[in-house]
Amino acid sequence: LGAGPYKGPGVGSEGGVERGLLPGSAGAVPAAAAGIAGSVMACAFVVTDLGLMTVLGGTLSVGGFVALAPGLVGLWLSHKPGVRAGFCWRVAMHTLIWGGLALSVAGVFLRDNSAAELGTRCWWTV
């Protein structure tokens, strides 16, 4: 049954993680890390309000992790052989994608949560 040590590509082997998983991709990880670090540094020079960055990060998370990724995966899985996803499933996935992206865009423009006013109108305080 081929029992024994794993012979496939891995860390430190030819064609493994250290050499890059795709031909010509060995320098892609350091380049991506440098690009991310450089863009974070550039943003730190321009943006001094971390509250704004928190709001923008949240809106990007809603758009990407809550709406776009699950919706696209749902649409992709609906086209796999043997999967019976009907019209309602596709409508639900499109609603998830477009509704989540709309809320994400709205979050960019509606950044003020009016916390002080909310505290005065709250019925129950802790």
C-alpha positions as a printed NumPy array, in Angstrom:
array([[  0.   ,   0.   ,   0.   ],
       [  2.987,   2.292,  -0.129],
       [  3.387,   2.639,   3.628],
       [  6.447,   4.606,   4.543],
       [  7.69 ,   8.153,   4.706],
       [  5.996,  10.814,   2.624],
       [  7.88 ,  11.318,  -0.641],
       [  5.978,  14.32 ,  -2.002],
       [  7.016,  17.983,  -2.069],
       [  7.311,  19.618,   1.309],
       [  9.337,  22.1  ,   3.286],
       [ 12.968,  22.044,   2.233],
       [ 12.532,  19.595,  -0.642],
       [ 12.772,  20.17 ,  -4.361],
       [  9.56 ,  21.821,  -5.529],
       [  8.39 ,  22.391,  -1.959],
       [  7.62 ,  25.469,   0.054],
       [ 11.143,  26.903,   0.109],
       [ 11.555,  26.637,  -3.645],
       [  8.058,  27.897,  -4.469],
       [  5.035,  25.779,  -5.27 ],
       [  4.723,  27.095,  -8.807],
       [  7.512,  27.547, -11.318],
       [  8.934,  31.034, -10.979],
       [  7.082,  31.789,  -7.732],
       [  9.999,  31.472,  -5.317],
       [ 10.252,  35.252,  -4.892],
       [  6.502,  35.885,  -4.76 ],
       [  6.147,  35.496,  -0.984],
       [  8.917,  37.928,  -0.035],
       [  7.657,  40.389,  -2.65 ],
       [  4.091,  40.16 ,  -1.311],
       [  5.322,  40.603,   2.281],
       [  7.344,  43.666,   1.297],
       [  4.361,  45.087,  -0.595],
       [  2.042,  44.624,   2.38 ],
       [  4.558,  46.138,   4.791],
       [  5.134,  49.081,   2.454],
       [  1.433,  49.766,   2.013],
       [  0.86 ,  49.611,   5.787],
       [  3.721,  52.071,   6.302],
       [  2.297,  54.432,   3.665],
       [ -1.138,  54.311,   5.323],
       [  0.424,  55.004,   8.728],
       [  1.948,  58.214,   7.363],
       [ -1.406,  59.418,   6.017],
       [ -4.041,  58.085,   8.438],
       [ -3.752,  59.223,  12.043],
       [ -7.221,  58.169,  13.261],
       [ -7.321,  54.462,  14.108],
       [-11.097,  54.589,  14.521],
       [-11.381,  55.261,  10.811],
       [ -9.092,  52.329,  10.034],
       [-11.179,  50.07 ,  12.281],
       [-14.375,  51.053,  10.488],
       [-12.843,  50.608,   7.048],
       [-11.352,  47.256,   8.054],
       [-14.759,  46.154,   9.289],
       [-16.495,  47.16 ,   6.093],
       [-13.907,  45.314,   4.018],
       [-14.374,  42.254,   6.223],
       [-18.146,  42.348,   5.748],
       [-17.756,  42.667,   2.003],
       [-15.094,  39.988,   1.665],
       [-15.56 ,  37.42 ,   4.41 ],
       [-19.316,  37.62 ,   4.968],
       [-20.641,  38.37 ,   1.485],
       [-18.254,  37.801,  -1.391],
       [-16.324,  34.659,  -0.387],
       [-19.282,  32.537,   0.821],
       [-21.486,  33.701,  -2.05 ],
       [-18.916,  32.908,  -4.73 ],
       [-18.18 ,  29.521,  -3.148],
       [-21.916,  28.807,  -3.053],
       [-22.281,  29.695,  -6.727],
       [-19.206,  27.65 ,  -7.641],
       [-20.463,  24.61 ,  -5.741],
       [-23.867,  24.875,  -7.4  ],
       [-22.259,  24.156, -10.779],
       [-20.448,  21.004,  -9.656],
       [-21.588,  17.694, -11.175],
       [-24.126,  15.906,  -9.037],
       [-25.198,  19.016,  -7.114],
       [-28.827,  19.968,  -7.474],
       [-28.905,  23.673,  -6.69 ],
       [-32.023,  25.281,  -8.012],
       [-33.075,  28.782,  -8.852],
       [-33.725,  29.687,  -5.2  ],
       [-30.161,  28.74 ,  -4.229],
       [-28.658,  30.945,  -6.923],
       [-30.962,  33.828,  -5.971],
       [-29.904,  33.42 ,  -2.328],
       [-26.203,  33.462,  -3.262],
       [-26.609,  36.551,  -5.44 ],
       [-28.609,  38.24 ,  -2.67 ],
       [-25.841,  37.435,  -0.198],
       [-23.158,  38.813,  -2.5  ],
       [-24.891,  41.996,  -3.624],
       [-26.569,  42.728,  -0.281],
       [-23.311,  42.278,   1.61 ],
       [-21.374,  44.422,  -0.846],
       [-24.05 ,  47.132,  -0.611],
       [-23.795,  47.097,   3.197],
       [-20.017,  47.217,   2.92 ],
       [-20.178,  50.288,   0.666],
       [-22.738,  51.872,   3.012],
       [-20.356,  51.26 ,   5.914],
       [-17.663,  53.295,   4.17 ],
       [-19.934,  56.336,   4.018],
       [-21.948,  55.885,   7.242],
       [-19.032,  55.787,   9.687],
       [-20.517,  57.648,  12.645],
       [-22.327,  55.363,  15.084],
       [-23.512,  58.264,  17.301],
       [-22.454,  56.47 ,  20.497],
       [-23.212,  59.44 ,  22.776],
       [-26.758,  59.806,  21.428],
       [-27.277,  56.074,  21.605],
       [-26.334,  56.112,  25.29 ],
       [-28.981,  58.735,  26.096],
       [-31.735,  56.796,  24.298],
       [-30.917,  53.362,  25.649],
       [-33.601,  51.911,  27.907],
       [-31.334,  49.485,  29.674],
       [-27.903,  50.442,  30.958],
       [-25.312,  48.222,  32.554]])
